[in-house]
Amino acid sequence: MSRVVPAAALSAPRGLAVVKTAARVTLAVVLMLPPVRQAFAAAGFTWLYLMALAFALALAGVPIVRAVAARWEVLDVPAARKVHKISTPLLGGAAVYGAFAATVLVNFSFSLQLKGVAVGATMVVVVGVLDDVYDLPARLKLLGQALAAAVTMAYGVTLNVVPSGLPAATTLNVLLTLGWFLTVTNALQFLDGMDGLAAGLGAVAALFFSMAALQTGQRYLMFLAAPLVGACLGFLPYNFRPGRTASIFLGDAGASFIGFTLAGLAVMGEWAQNDPVVALLTPMLILAVPLFDIAYVGIVRIVTGKVHSVTEWLAYTGKDHMHHRFEALGLNRPESVLLIVAIAATLGLSALLLKFATPPEAVLVLVQAACILAIIAVLERVGRGRGR
């Protein structure tokens, strides 16, 4: 005998979804009210307000973007090199970008450098969305990212690593800045291969950039990093769900946006006065995990003969990144993600210690960071053997 399910039971999940959506939208609207913003500012919690607003906007925006992606069939289809088993909507990064952009537009007076990073990041998002929809060739994506970096540099967002007294210092600094933007952007994108990883690393890195900015008296930059923390955290409930599969992915648009914005924050900041070593190492330690991964994977691919040219390196796809190796060691996916995020947080703490360290203490901090990365390299080598 078949059992008739009451109509009320069928409508209950839909009704609960409506209530959740209304609560998310209400939270975002309430936080945008001027009296609420003023109350946070009066209590000295501007940073918390910016993070909370971006979090609420992302939390409310992701389901909308997910519905649009599903309707337009912008899906990440399972493949041999991917870890998910069912087709999953992309474009989650559009909601992260929207939450960050809306928070910044409402609360910030744009400096020239912020305009540059904003324009460049928007260009990267557009290229990423096109890639999510049409699967652009790797060369075309890289060209779009390079153009975005060039536009950002035109607004004065450039590194000053090479002393001005040396020949061709300006040209070298421009080339180093271009390389920095492309490396960090793609490093985050390459790590977007497991639920919660790219967004989790983005939130941790933005948090430590904000803390490092506070250490160095850069309140503007401290507040600017807060919305990125909130936007990434607002996305995670839909993407990092231990025991369940993700309901949406960042896509190339989201991962590249997070990477490009973090690269911009690093260049905008003045991380130490009269100490170029600390100024250089602070952002590198905060971003050590993605930087190490892209360097290690690139070297291994060349040494093992998997790639022989830049074109092959751009087009190559495989399960040879840090998260794949940790999974091969026996960790499940949530454990792998949490371990990598914890490593990133540990290296971020090392970056904060550099500011007040004496020279011997700074050396010890750097040795500690090197030891952590060496442990990762050993684990990856073991994982590479077991993953064959």
C-alpha positions in Angstrom: 0.0 0.0 0.0 1.4 3.4 -1.0 1.5 6.0 1.7 0.3 9.5 0.8 2.6 12.2 2.1 0.7 15.2 3.5 1.0 18.4 1.6 2.2 20.2 4.8 5.1 17.8 5.0 6.2 18.5 1.4 6.0 22.2 1.9 7.9 22.2 5.2 11.4 22.2 3.7 10.4 24.9 1.3 8.9 27.0 4.1 12.1 26.5 6.2 14.2 27.7 3.2 12.1 30.8 2.8 12.5 31.6 6.5 16.3 31.1 6.3 16.5 33.4 3.2 14.4 36.0 4.9 16.6 35.9 8.0 19.8 36.3 5.9 18.4 39.2 3.9 17.1 40.9 7.1 20.5 40.6 8.8 22.2 42.2 5.8 19.6 45.0 5.6 19.8 45.7 9.3 23.6 46.0 9.2 23.4 48.5 6.4 21.2 50.9 8.4 23.2 54.1 9.3 22.3 53.9 13.0 23.7 50.4 13.2 26.9 51.4 11.5 27.3 54.4 13.8 26.7 52.3 16.9 29.5 49.9 15.9 31.8 52.8 15.2 31.0 54.6 18.5 31.9 51.4 20.3 35.2 51.1 18.5 34.1 48.0 16.5 34.5 49.3 13.0 36.6 46.4 11.9 34.0 43.9 13.3 31.2 45.9 11.5 32.9 45.7 8.1 33.5 42.0 8.5 30.0 41.3 9.7 28.4 43.3 6.9 30.4 41.5 4.2 29.6 38.2 5.9 25.9 38.9 5.9 25.9 40.1 2.3 27.8 36.9 1.2 25.5 34.7 3.3 22.4 36.2 1.6 23.9 36.5 -1.9 25.3 33.0 -2.4 21.9 31.2 -2.6 20.8 33.7 -5.3 24.0 33.2 -7.3 23.6 29.4 -6.8 20.1 29.5 -8.2 21.3 31.5 -11.2 24.2 29.2 -11.9 21.9 26.1 -11.7 19.4 27.7 -14.0 22.0 28.7 -16.6 23.7 25.3 -16.1 27.0 26.9 -15.1 28.2 23.7 -13.4 31.5 22.1 -12.5 31.1 18.6 -14.0 33.0 15.7 -12.3 36.2 14.6 -14.1 39.2 12.4 -13.4 41.3 15.3 -12.0 38.5 16.6 -9.7 37.5 15.3 -6.3 33.7 16.0 -6.4 31.3 13.3 -7.7 28.2 15.4 -8.7 27.8 18.4 -10.9 27.9 21.5 -8.7 27.0 25.1 -9.5 29.9 27.6 -10.0 29.9 31.4 -9.7 30.1 31.4 -5.9 32.9 33.9 -6.3 30.5 36.4 -7.8 28.7 36.5 -4.4 32.1 36.9 -2.6 33.1 39.7 -4.9 29.7 41.4 -4.6 29.8 41.2 -0.8 33.3 42.7 -0.7 32.6 45.4 -3.3 29.3 46.5 -1.7 30.9 46.8 1.7 33.8 48.8 0.4 31.6 51.1 -1.8 29.4 52.0 1.1 32.1 52.5 3.8 35.3 53.7 2.1 36.6 56.8 0.5 38.6 55.4 -2.4 42.3 56.2 -2.4 44.1 56.0 -5.7 45.7 52.7 -4.9 42.3 51.2 -3.8 40.8 52.3 -7.1 43.6 50.4 -8.9 43.1 47.2 -6.9 39.3 47.5 -7.3 39.4 48.0 -11.0 42.0 45.2 -11.4 40.0 42.8 -9.2 36.8 43.5 -11.2 38.6 42.7 -14.4 39.9 39.4 -12.9 36.3 38.5 -11.8 35.0 39.2 -15.3 37.7 36.9 -16.8 36.9 34.3 -14.2 33.2 34.3 -14.9 33.8 34.0 -18.6 36.1 31.0 -17.8 33.5 29.4 -15.6 30.9 29.8 -18.3 33.0 29.1 -21.5 36.1 27.4 -20.2 38.7 29.8 -21.7 42.1 28.7 -22.8 44.8 29.0 -20.1 46.7 31.6 -22.2 43.7 33.8 -22.5 43.1 33.7 -18.8 46.7 34.6 -18.0 46.5 37.5 -20.5 43.4 38.8 -18.8 45.1 38.6 -15.4 48.2 40.4 -16.7 46.0 43.2 -18.1 44.3 43.5 -14.8 47.7 43.7 -13.0 48.9 46.3 -15.5 45.8 48.5 -14.9 46.3 48.2 -11.1 50.0 49.2 -11.5 48.9 52.2 -13.5 47.2 53.5 -10.4 50.5 53.3 -8.5 50.2 49.9 -6.9 53.8 48.7 -7.4 56.5 47.1 -5.3 59.6 49.0 -4.4 61.9 46.1 -3.8 64.7 47.2 -6.2 66.4 50.3 -4.8 65.9 53.4 -6.9 69.6 53.9 -7.4 70.1 50.8 -9.4 69.9 50.7 -13.2 66.4 50.0 -14.6 65.0 50.0 -11.0 61.5 51.1 -12.2 61.3 48.5 -14.9 62.4 45.7 -12.5 59.9 46.8 -9.9 57.1 46.7 -12.5 58.1 43.2 -13.6 58.3 42.0 -10.0 54.9 43.5 -9.3 53.4 41.8 -12.4 55.0 38.5 -11.4 53.7 38.9 -7.8 50.1 39.5 -8.9 50.1 36.6 -11.4 51.8 34.2 -8.9 49.5 34.9 -5.9 46.3 35.0 -8.1 47.1 31.6 -9.7 48.4 30.1 -6.4 45.0 30.6 -4.8 43.2 29.4 -7.9 45.3 26.2 -8.0 44.3 25.5 -4.3 40.6 25.7 -5.1 40.4 22.0 -5.5 38.8 20.9 -2.2 35.7 22.2 -0.4 36.5 25.2 1.8 40.2 25.4 1.0 40.5 28.6 -1.1 38.0 30.5 0.9 39.5 29.4 4.2 43.0 30.4 3.1 41.6 33.7 1.8 39.9 34.4 5.2 43.1 33.5 7.2 45.4 35.6 4.9 43.1 38.6 5.0 42.9 38.3 8.8 46.6 38.4 9.2 47.1 41.2 6.7 44.6 43.2 8.8 46.5 42.4 12.0 49.8 43.2 10.4 48.4 46.5 9.2 47.2 47.3 12.8 50.8 46.6 14.0 52.2 49.1 11.5 49.6 51.8 12.1 47.8 51.3 8.7 44.2 51.6 9.9 42.9 52.1 6.4 44.5 48.9 5.2 43.4 47.1 8.4 39.7 48.1 7.7 40.1 47.2 4.0 41.1 43.6 4.7 38.1 43.1 7.1 35.4 42.8 4.3 37.5 40.1 2.6 37.6 38.1 5.8 33.8 38.4 6.1 33.0 37.7 2.5 35.1 34.5 2.6 33.5 33.4 5.8 30.0 34.1 4.5 30.7 31.8 1.6 32.0 28.9 3.7 28.7 27.6 5.1 27.7 26.6 1.5 31.1 25.3 0.5 32.6 23.7 3.5 30.1 21.2 4.9 31.8 18.2 6.5 29.7 15.1 5.9 28.0 16.7 2.9 29.1 17.9 -0.5 29.4 21.5 -1.3 26.3 23.1 -2.7 28.3 25.7 -4.7 31.9 26.3 -5.7 33.9 29.5 -5.9 34.9 28.9 -9.5 37.8 30.6 -11.2 36.1 34.0 -10.7 36.1 33.6 -6.9 39.5 32.0 -6.3 41.3 34.5 -8.7 39.5 37.4 -7.1 40.6 36.4 -3.6 44.2 35.9 -4.8 44.4 39.1 -6.7 42.9 41.1 -3.8 45.4 39.6 -1.4 48.2 40.4 -3.7 47.0 44.0 -3.9 46.8 44.3 -0.1 50.3 43.1 0.2 51.6 45.6 -2.3 49.6 48.5 -0.9 51.0 47.9 2.6 54.1 49.4 4.2 55.1 46.4 6.4 58.2 47.9 8.0 60.1 51.1 8.1 63.8 51.0 7.4 63.8 47.2 7.4 63.3 45.9 3.8 63.7 42.3 5.0 60.7 42.4 7.3 58.8 44.4 4.8 59.3 41.7 2.2 58.9 38.6 4.4 55.7 39.7 6.2 53.4 39.3 3.2 55.4 36.2 2.0 54.9 34.5 5.3 51.2 35.3 5.4 50.8 33.8 1.9 53.5 31.1 2.4 51.1 28.2 1.9 49.8 29.1 -1.6 53.3 30.4 -2.6 55.0 27.2 -1.5 52.4 25.0 -3.2 52.7 26.7 -6.6 56.5 26.7 -6.4 56.8 23.1 -5.2 54.3 21.7 -7.7 56.0 23.7 -10.5 59.4 22.3 -9.7 58.2 18.8 -9.4 56.4 18.9 -12.7 59.5 20.2 -14.4 61.9 17.7 -12.7 59.6 14.7 -13.5 59.2 15.8 -17.1 55.5 16.4 -16.9 55.8 19.8 -18.5 58.4 21.2 -20.9 57.2 24.7 -21.6 55.2 27.6 -20.2 52.3 26.6 -22.4 52.3 23.0 -21.1 52.6 24.3 -17.5 49.6 26.5 -17.9 47.5 23.8 -19.5 48.6 21.0 -17.2 46.0 19.6 -14.7 46.5 16.9 -12.2 46.1 15.8 -8.6 49.5 16.9 -7.4 48.8 19.9 -5.1 49.1 20.0 -1.4 45.6 19.0 -0.6 45.8 16.0 -3.0 49.0 14.8 -1.3 47.5 15.0 2.2 44.4 13.1 1.1 46.8 10.4 -0.3 48.4 10.2 3.1 45.0 9.0 4.5 43.4 12.3 5.7 39.9 12.8 4.6 39.0 16.0 2.8 37.8 18.1 5.7 40.9 17.1 7.7 43.2 18.0 4.8 41.5 21.4 4.5 41.7 22.1 8.3 45.3 21.1 8.4 46.3 23.4 5.6 44.4 26.3 7.1 46.1 25.6 10.4 49.5 25.7 8.8 48.7 29.0 7.1 47.6 30.4 10.4 50.8 29.3 12.1 52.9 31.0 9.4 50.7 34.1 9.7 51.5 34.2 13.4 55.2 34.0 12.4 54.7 37.1 10.2 53.3 39.0 13.1 56.2 38.1 15.3 58.7 39.6 12.9 57.6 43.1 13.6 58.8 43.2 17.2 61.6 40.6 16.9 65.3 41.4 17.5 67.6 40.2 14.7 68.4 36.9 16.4 64.7 36.3 17.2 63.8 37.1 13.5 66.2 34.5 12.4 64.6 32.0 14.7 61.2 32.9 13.3 62.3 32.4 9.8 64.0 29.1 10.6 60.8 27.9 12.3 58.8 28.8 9.1 61.4 27.0 7.0 61.1 23.9 9.2 57.3 24.0 8.8 57.6 24.2 5.0 60.2 21.4 5.0 57.8 19.2 6.9 55.1 19.9 4.3 57.6 19.0 1.5 58.4 15.7 3.2 54.7 14.9 3.7 54.0 15.8 0.0 56.8 13.5 -1.1 55.4 10.6 0.8 51.9 11.4 -0.4 53.2 11.6 -4.0 54.5 8.0 -3.7 51.2 6.7 -2.3 49.1 8.6 -4.8 50.6 6.9 -7.8 
